[in-house]
Amino acid sequence: MSAEIVNIEHINLAATQLPEHPCMPDLSPEREERWGMIDNGKLIAVCALWIRNAPQFKAYKTGLIGDFFAENTDAGEALLLHVLMRLKELGCDYAIGPMNGDTWHSYRLVTEQGECPPFFMEYYTPKEWPGIFSKTGFEVIASYSSASAANADYEDRSAKKFMAKKHELGLVIRPFCIDQSVAELTAVHELSLQSFANNFLYSGISCPDFLTLYEKIVPYVDPDFFLLAEHQGKLVGFIFAVPNFLQKQQGMNIDSLIIKTVAKVPGRSYAGLGNYLVYEMHKRAAARGFKQIIHALMYDSNVSRSISGKSAQTMRRYALYGKELAP
């Protein structure tokens, strides 16, 4: 029996051999459509489609390709070509991928692996996958990077200047309260919607969905590394970092800290707060004995990249892809 592309909803997954790979997506969540390539009873490639509520890109009717997995390049290319035709049938004139529905979930591919091993909560994809997208006509529409700082101590004039402003404003920097995680994350959700509203391919997320997504990380939270900045009792900024727990699985001591998210209220009222929070996190990491700070998954055109550049060097690159669908 030769390989065939099928709608996953129409097959018996229990009777299908599934790949054992860290990038193999969970097939249980409901998707608008999910397609796969089956070869001799084994699933060798799979992806899902999102059309409703897909992020706006220019003036296109956009469709997303996510939950992507390919055991080999031929299977990946054949599957992508199939779903590109399917998106055209569904009225889309542009495809973006890989993206699992929005930027709150997993998206993009590793394009330059570098020498550092994968880190905790990183979507670390096989080196062959960018070629699969390129060979099927996709182009890079956004680039991202992670950076590493070997020395936690560095000079930042903006951060030091903000220290004086912090005292003038009466700004309070406090740790995340795990016992009040729902209330804390609710405030983080509200600020995130404001702070990220102008990000590339931004789309909103409801508070219940945000809580479902981020309550999973609460067991990994160290309050010293999840800092909330408050002004007159209102959250105006935060920084979230987490130890690189994956190092333990890799047979190493956990000596790196990953800065995942930095956000503040938009505008100039709290200019310098982002620099200050990163600077403060570096100092705390040094005090706790961490040897490496990872600035994770930054959009290359974002202000976070310029903040990171003061202390860290690029260690890995990623890309998101897009393709116009000819009429």
Secondary structure, DSSP 8 states (H G I E B T S, - for coil): ---EEEEGGGS-GGGSB----TT---S-S--SEEEEEEETTEEEEEEEEE-TT----TTS-EEEEEEEEESSHHHHHHHHHHHHHHHHHTT-SEEEESBSSSTTS-B-EEEE--SS---TT-----TTHHHHHHHTT-EEEEEEEEEEES-S----HHHHHHHHHHHHHT-EEEE--GGGHHHHHHHHHHHHHHHTTTSTT-----HHHHHHHHGGGGGG--GGGEEEEEETTEEEEEEEEEE-THHHHTTS---EEEEEEEEE-SSSTTTTHHHHHHHHHHHHHHHTT--EEEEEEEETTSHHHHHHTTT-EEEEEEEEEEEE---
